[in-house]
Amino acid sequence: MNIADMRKSYEKAELSEDASHADPLRQFDQWLHEAIRAELPEPNAMTLATVGSDLRPSTRVVLIKGYDKRGIVWYTNYDSRKGRELAGNPYAALQFHWVELERVVRIEGVVEKVGAEESDAYYASRPLDSRIGAWASPQSQVIDGRGVLLANAAKYAAQFLMNPPRPPHWGGFRLKPDAWEFWQGRKSRLHDRLRYRLESGRWVRERLAP
C-alpha cells in the first residue's frame, strides 16, 4: 500500500454560520455531547501542545475533566514535562479529533493552575489505585524499569492505606481560551472552518478557507 494514496471523502455533515452558536463554548458543548452520544472511543481525549524554554513544541494526549466559562480543565503531575513547560510558558493549545464524526476542535489560550480545593475534590473522586499512582509515578523522569513504579505503588499503598492525600506535585490546569476553531470535513476538501477570536471582550466568528 502506498500511504500517499490513502484518501477519504468527508461527507457526514456541514458547519454553517447560521447553524452554529455565537458562543464557542456552547458550540463545543454541543459537539462534545454529540460525540459522547455517538459512543465514540474516548470522546473526552484531547491533545495538549506546549512549548519548552528551548522553543521545541511537544504534544501528548490528556483527558478533559471539566469545562465552563472559565476554561478547559485537566489534571496531571506538575513536575512532568508538560507541567514544567507550562510553568515557563503558560500559552498552550488543545485539540479534539472525533474521527467518526469528521470533526476537529482547536482551542488556544493561557493556562493557569486550578485552585487547591478544586484539585482536592477531583483527586478524592478518583479510584484508589489512581490516587496511589499519582504518588508512585515520577512522571517524565527516567527510571530503571517498571519495577520502580510497582515498588513505589506498594510503598505508598502501605503508607496511606485507603486515604492517600493529594500529592503536592499533582493537580489541575485550566486553559482560558482566547481562540477556538471548529472544523467539519466536507467533500472535495472544501472543509468548513469557523474560528472564534476574542475582540474587546466579545467573540468574533469568522470563516477560514480550508
N, C-alpha and C positions, 0 to 999 in steps of 0.2 A: 504494500500500500504506500502510495506517495502522500505524505502528510500535507503537502501543498495543495492537493486536490480535494481535501476534505472540506465540504461546504454544507450549509444548512440554510433553508429558506424560512425566514421568520414571518409567520402569518397568523399568530394566535389572537392578537389584539391591537389596539391603537391607543394613542395618548394625545388628546387634543386639548387646547387651551379651554374650550368650552366645557369639557367633561372633567377637567382636573380641578382640584381645590386651590383657592387663592393662598391658603396657608400650607406651606410644605409639610408641617407636622401632621396635618390632617391627611394629606396625600400619602405620607409614609405610613400612617396608622392604617389606612385603607388597604394599601398594598401588602403590608406585613400580615394583616389578618386574612387577606385572601390567600397568601402563601401558607399560612397555618391551616386554614380550612381545606386547602388542596392537599394537605398531608404531605408536603414536600419534606425530604430528608433535611433535618436541622435548618428550618427556615430562620432560626434565630442566630445563625452563624454569620459573622461579618469579618472581613479582612481589615486589619488595622495597620496603617502605614505611619511610620515615624522616621525622623532623620536625626542621626547622631552628630556629635561635635565634629566628626571628620567629614560631614556633609554626605555621608553614604546613607541612602534610604534603606529601610528594612520593613518587611511585612510579616504578619502572622495572622492566624485565624483565632478570634476570640468570640465569646457569646454575649449578646446583648442581654442585660438583666433588668433594664428599665428605661423608660423614656417619658419625657413630659416637656413642657415649655422651657425647662432649664437645660435640657440636653439629653444625650445618649449615654447610658451608664454601663460599664463592665467592671469586673473585679480581677485582680491579679496580684502578683508579688511586686512590690515597689522596687525591689533590688534586681529585678530581671532586666534584660536588655531594654525592653520597651519602657520599663519604669525609669531606668537611668536616662534614656534618651528624652523622655518627656520632661524629666527634671531639668534638662539642659535646654530643651526646645519644646515649648508647650503646643506648638502647632502640629496638627495631625489630620489624617483623613481616614474615613471608614467607607467600606463598600460592601453592599449586599448583592449577591448574584443568585437570583432564583431562576435557574436554568430552564426548568419545565414551563415556567410562565413567560420566558423570553424577556426577563426584566432585570435591570440593574438600578440600584440606588447608590449614589455617591454623596458623601457628606464631608464637609471640611469645616474646621474651626479650631478654637483654642481649648486645651484640655486643662482641667483642674482636678484635684483630689476631692472626693465627696467627703462629707462630714464624718467624724468618728462614730457618731450614733447610727448613721445610716449604714456604715460598713459593719458595725457590730450587729445590727439587726439582720443584715443579709447573711453574715457569717454564721450566726446562730441558726439560720434556716437550712443550712447545708447538711447533707448526710454526714455522719460521724467520720467515716473514712476520708471524706473530702476535707473536713476540718483538720484532721491529723495530717493529711497530705500537704496542707499549707505550711505546716511546721517542718515536715520531713524533706521537702524539696528545696535545695538552694538554687532556685531557678536560674538558668542561663550560665551557671558555673560548671567548670569541668569537674567530673567525678570519675573515680576509678572503675565503677561498674554499677549495675543495677542493685547489687548487694548493699551499696551505700544507702540507697533510698529505703530498702526494706529494713535495714538496721535502724535507720532514723525513725521510720514509722513505728517500729516496735518500741523504741526508746520513748517516743512522745506518747504513745498509747498507754504505756505503763505509767508515765509521769502524770498524765492528765486524766486518765480513765475516761469517763463519759462526758467530761465537761472541759474540753480544751478552750482556753480563751483565744480571742483573735490575736494572731501574731502582730507585733508592731510593724512588721515589714509587709503586711498584706492588707489590701483594702480596695476601695473603688476609685475609678476615674470617671469623670464626666466630660464629654466633648460638647462644647457650646457652639452650635452651628452658626456659621455666617454665610454658608453657601450649600445648596442642595442641587443635585441633578437627578432627574428621573429619565431612564432610558427604556424605551419599549421597542423591541425588534420589529422591523417591518420588511415587507417584500422588496426585493431588488436593492437591498442595503440602504433604502431610503428610510432609515430609522427615525423614530420620534425621540427628540431630546428636549426636555423642558428644564431650564435652570432657574433657580430662585436665588437671589442675592439680596443682602441687606443694603438698603439705601435710606439713610436718615431715619433709622429705626423701623422701616417698613420693608416688607418683602416685595421685590420686583420679579415678576415671572416673565421669562423670555425664551424663545425657541432658538436652539442652536442647530446649525447644519450638521448632519450625521458624519 
